Amino acid sequence: MIKFPSSFFWGAATSSYQVEGANVHSDWWEWERRVGFKVPCGNACRHYDLYKEDFDLAKQLGHNAHRLSIEWSRIEPEEGRFLPKELEHYRDVIIALRERGIEPIITLHHFTNSLWFAKLGGWYNKNSYKYFLRYVKKVTEFLCENARFWVTINEPMVYAYHAYILGAWPPQEKSFLRASRVVDNLAFSHIKAYRLINDVYKERKLSRPSIGIAKNMQAFEPCKDTLKNRVAVHLRDRLFNFSFIDKLIKHQALDFIGMNYYTRSLVEVKKWHFRNLFLDVCEENHSQLKKNSLGWDIYPQGLYSLLLALKKYNLPIFILENGICTQDDTLRWDFICQHLKSLHLAIKEGVNVLGYIYWSLIDNFEWAQGFSPRFGLIEVDYNTYNRKIRESARKFARVCKTGALDM
Ligand code: IFM
């Protein structure tokens, strides 16, 4: 049996666009219609209406923390026009968590933007931070009495990669230069938001909040041991995993590092070219590892090594996402166990980890992949919106309730 710290946070995450449904003022909503996206998000899981039922299930499963996101496009559907009704909705959501003894972890930006903001150039606009800060101020003032943990931005590098390099997400750009400016603007916005959130708490004489980001990290490994591959692994590790964190640390604008971990990337570079060094992966199925239903390698060792690499920052680490999409629930439980073992090993080696948040509480809209990937601890029937607790969730519940995992 392995035992986790008694103060540990255990829970699961969601994000607004992926679960709420009908976020009609968001750039994703507009984009789905404009490009004729074959599986639009629509009602998603109807979590906007069913959040209390979902939180009842989270409580039943022993969760003492829950990560959610606020949908900017609901709060501010037109520039400068804030809707009190929507702010109140999110306050009710946070209070519903508190009433169930669940600590809310609030994300302010999880991939989607208000359409008006996107039309002004989104995160490419040099004034993006001003728009973001105005929204952050409103939300913080409204929710601060009931909130302690804040995540400003979810997976900035993943966002920039999909939306500005791959061209797979709105605004479908394919430019390293643009992506790099977007990343800079996101970092700057975080730094400003970090100070602003702290100021709101100070003004209200509330004790200091804990503010971080959710940083997706990947274990990069060479497929064949060649110089090209080794160089690419080094560059990607520096750029994708650490550069954003380094920037925020330099400005002393992080209280914890939120880590999202899923997989490793097997690097196989075709030629000495900038694009290839950053993008090529093995396409010949050389990986022998088990995979999730999207074909991502299951690689728990990566969690351990990345946690140890983060130790140098001397900040607490919060696992804000770790999960698997699969129809095989036995594999899901095995995935959770293996990752918890890696996590425990890292804690034994002195890494300060605050908690483990599984992605996701319920099945949901997996962006460009639609609804078929099933990440949830709880299954969602998209015809009836009924929820069904999976066996893996019940096993995970034992860990959440006891803080221990049987080996
Ligand atoms: O569904 C996403 C989430 O929005 C951000 N992190 C990764 C998850 C699985 O792809």
Residues whose N, C-alpha, C, O or C-beta is under 5 A from the ligand:
A	BS01	IFM	none
